[in-house]
Amino acid sequence: MFQAYCYSEGDIEFGKRIPKGAISLMKGVESTVRKIIKDECTIGEFIGVTRPFIKKVNAARGNQELAGDALANWLDDMCRKYPDKAVVFTQMKSA
């Protein structure tokens, strides 16, 4: 299944597997996953590569707690906004 995942600064990548250290965002039909990310994220440059990122997670970089809260809020928003889409969003668990 096709997946979108991010890293601690909110930069997003895609693939069939999630690399070690990455955080799962969603999985589903490739075209739907890519469209949601395109519609809901900002495009920026990370280490010379242009890719989408979650703006509020990126703004909180350097503060793991704030970045984690921003990611959890973004995922909650996506679950509410896209309840009937052919994707499954990752649910963040409380510590």
The 8 nearest C-alpha neighbors of each residue, nearest first, counted from 0:
[[1, 15, 27, 26, 2, 28, 29, 16],
 [2, 0, 15, 29, 26, 27, 14, 28],
 [3, 1, 26, 14, 13, 25, 15, 0],
 [2, 4, 13, 25, 24, 12, 26, 23],
 [5, 3, 23, 24, 22, 11, 12, 21],
 [6, 4, 11, 22, 10, 9, 21, 12],
 [5, 7, 21, 9, 8, 10, 22, 11],
 [6, 8, 9, 5, 60, 66, 10, 56],
 [9, 7, 57, 60, 6, 10, 56, 66],
 [8, 10, 53, 57, 56, 52, 6, 7],
 [11, 9, 52, 5, 6, 8, 51, 53],
 [12, 10, 5, 52, 51, 4, 9, 50],
 [11, 13, 4, 3, 5, 10, 14, 50],
 [14, 12, 3, 2, 4, 11, 15, 1],
 [15, 13, 2, 16, 1, 3, 17, 12],
 [14, 16, 1, 2, 0, 17, 13, 3],
 [17, 15, 14, 18, 2, 1, 13, 0],
 [16, 18, 21, 19, 4, 23, 15, 14],
 [19, 17, 21, 20, 16, 22, 4, 14],
 [18, 20, 21, 17, 22, 16, 6, 23],
 [19, 21, 18, 22, 6, 17, 7, 5],
 [22, 20, 6, 19, 5, 18, 4, 17],
 [23, 21, 5, 4, 6, 24, 20, 17],
 [22, 24, 4, 25, 89, 3, 21, 5],
 [25, 23, 4, 89, 3, 88, 22, 5],
 [26, 24, 88, 87, 3, 89, 2, 23],
 [27, 25, 2, 87, 86, 1, 3, 0],
 [26, 28, 86, 1, 0, 85, 29, 32],
 [27, 29, 31, 30, 32, 1, 85, 86],
 [30, 28, 32, 1, 31, 33, 27, 2],
 [29, 31, 33, 32, 28, 34, 27, 35],
 [32, 30, 34, 28, 33, 29, 35, 85],
 [33, 31, 29, 35, 34, 30, 28, 27],
 [32, 34, 36, 30, 31, 35, 37, 29],
 [35, 33, 37, 31, 36, 32, 38, 30],
 [36, 34, 38, 32, 37, 33, 39, 31],
 [35, 37, 33, 39, 34, 38, 40, 32],
 [38, 36, 34, 35, 39, 40, 33, 51],
 [39, 37, 35, 36, 34, 40, 41, 33],
 [40, 38, 36, 37, 35, 41, 53, 34],
 [41, 39, 53, 36, 52, 37, 51, 38],
 [40, 42, 51, 52, 54, 53, 43, 39],
 [43, 41, 51, 50, 52, 40, 49, 44],
 [44, 42, 49, 50, 51, 41, 45, 52],
 [43, 45, 49, 48, 47, 50, 46, 42],
 [44, 46, 48, 47, 49, 43, 50, 10],
 [47, 45, 48, 44, 49, 43, 50, 10],
 [46, 48, 45, 44, 49, 43, 50, 10],
 [49, 47, 45, 44, 46, 50, 43, 51],
 [50, 48, 44, 43, 45, 47, 42, 51],
 [49, 51, 42, 43, 44, 48, 52, 11],
 [52, 50, 42, 41, 11, 40, 43, 10],
 [51, 53, 10, 9, 11, 41, 40, 54],
 [54, 52, 9, 40, 56, 55, 57, 41],
 [53, 55, 57, 56, 52, 58, 41, 40],
 [56, 54, 58, 57, 53, 69, 59, 66],
 [57, 55, 66, 9, 59, 69, 58, 53],
 [56, 58, 8, 9, 54, 60, 59, 55],
 [57, 59, 55, 56, 60, 54, 66, 8],
 [60, 58, 66, 56, 57, 65, 62, 61],
 [61, 59, 57, 8, 62, 58, 66, 56],
 [60, 62, 63, 59, 66, 8, 7, 65],
 [63, 61, 60, 65, 64, 59, 66, 67],
 [64, 62, 66, 65, 67, 61, 60, 59],
 [63, 65, 67, 66, 62, 68, 59, 69],
 [66, 64, 68, 67, 62, 63, 59, 69],
 [65, 67, 56, 59, 69, 63, 68, 64],
 [68, 66, 70, 64, 69, 65, 63, 71],
 [67, 69, 65, 71, 70, 66, 72, 64],
 [70, 68, 66, 72, 56, 67, 71, 55],
 [69, 71, 73, 67, 72, 68, 56, 66],
 [72, 70, 68, 74, 73, 69, 91, 67],
 [71, 73, 75, 69, 70, 74, 68, 76],
 [74, 72, 70, 76, 75, 71, 69, 77],
 [73, 75, 77, 71, 76, 72, 70, 78],
 [74, 76, 72, 78, 73, 77, 71, 79],
 [77, 75, 73, 79, 74, 78, 80, 72],
 [76, 78, 80, 74, 79, 75, 81, 73],
 [79, 77, 75, 76, 81, 80, 82, 74],
 [78, 80, 76, 77, 81, 82, 75, 74],
 [79, 81, 77, 78, 76, 82, 75, 83],
 [82, 80, 78, 84, 83, 79, 77, 86],
 [83, 81, 78, 79, 84, 80, 77, 86],
 [84, 82, 81, 85, 86, 80, 78, 79],
 [85, 83, 86, 81, 82, 31, 87, 27],
 [84, 86, 27, 28, 83, 31, 87, 32],
 [87, 85, 27, 84, 26, 88, 25, 28],
 [86, 88, 25, 26, 27, 89, 85, 84],
 [89, 87, 25, 24, 90, 78, 86, 26],
 [88, 90, 24, 25, 23, 91, 87, 74],
 [89, 91, 88, 92, 74, 75, 71, 24],
 [92, 90, 71, 89, 93, 74, 70, 75],
 [93, 91, 90, 94, 71, 89, 67, 68],
 [94, 92, 91, 71, 90, 68, 67, 64],
 [93, 92, 91, 67, 64, 68, 71, 90]]
